[in-house]
Amino acid sequence: MKKSLIAGLLAMALSGGAFAFHCPVEMKKIDEALAKPPALTAEQMTEVKQLRAEGETLHKAGKHQEALDSLEKAKKILKIET
């Protein structure tokens, strides 16, 4: 039982690091899409930029799952495949 608990805790601890490294990759995808003028309305462009900024802020705060959620919303608007 103790081994299972330790293994579970270790997996959770390591998965947080995986999310941390994944955020910058997703931000880069968004930045690359924005560098090529995407066919978005001004409202969509504003929303994408806000979601991208929010994702970076959350990433820096260590809230990686929330950051990825925000970045996924921006990618969806930009029609970037996940």
C-alpha positions in Angstrom: 0.0 0.0 0.0 2.8 2.4 0.9 4.5 1.7 -2.4 1.4 2.6 -4.4 0.9 5.8 -2.5 4.6 6.8 -3.0 4.4 5.9 -6.7 1.2 8.0 -7.1 2.7 11.0 -5.3 5.9 10.8 -7.4 3.8 10.6 -10.6 1.9 13.7 -9.6 5.0 15.6 -8.7 6.7 14.8 -12.0 3.6 15.6 -14.1 3.6 19.2 -12.8 7.1 19.6 -14.4 5.8 18.2 -17.6 3.1 20.8 -17.8 5.6 23.5 -17.0 7.7 22.6 -20.0 4.6 22.3 -22.3 3.3 25.9 -21.7 6.2 27.6 -23.6 5.7 25.3 -26.6 2.0 26.2 -26.8 2.8 29.9 -26.4 5.3 29.6 -29.3 2.7 28.0 -31.5 0.3 31.0 -30.8 3.1 33.5 -31.4 4.0 31.9 -34.7 0.3 32.0 -35.8 0.0 35.7 -34.8 3.2 36.5 -36.8 1.4 35.4 -40.0 -1.6 37.8 -40.0 -4.5 35.4 -39.2 -7.9 36.0 -40.7 -9.6 37.1 -37.5 -11.9 39.8 -36.5 -10.5 42.6 -34.3 -12.6 41.1 -31.4 -11.1 37.7 -32.0 -7.6 39.1 -32.2 -8.1 40.9 -28.9 -9.4 37.7 -27.3 -6.4 35.6 -28.6 -3.9 38.2 -27.3 -5.6 38.3 -23.9 -5.7 34.5 -23.6 -2.1 34.3 -24.6 -1.1 36.9 -22.0 -3.2 35.1 -19.4 -1.6 31.8 -20.2 1.9 33.3 -19.7 0.9 34.9 -16.4 -0.5 31.7 -15.1 2.5 29.7 -16.3 4.8 32.1 -14.4 2.6 31.7 -11.3 3.1 27.9 -11.5 -0.6 27.3 -12.5 0.3 25.2 -15.5 -3.0 23.4 -16.1 -4.9 26.7 -16.0 -2.2 28.2 -18.3 -2.7 25.3 -20.8 -6.5 25.7 -20.6 -6.2 29.4 -21.5 -3.7 28.7 -24.3 -5.9 26.0 -25.7 -8.8 28.5 -26.0 -6.5 30.9 -28.0 -5.3 28.0 -30.2 -8.9 27.0 -30.9 -9.7 30.6 -32.1 -6.6 30.5 -34.3 -7.5 27.0 -35.6 -4.2 25.6 -34.5 -4.3 21.8 -34.2 -3.6 20.5 -30.7 
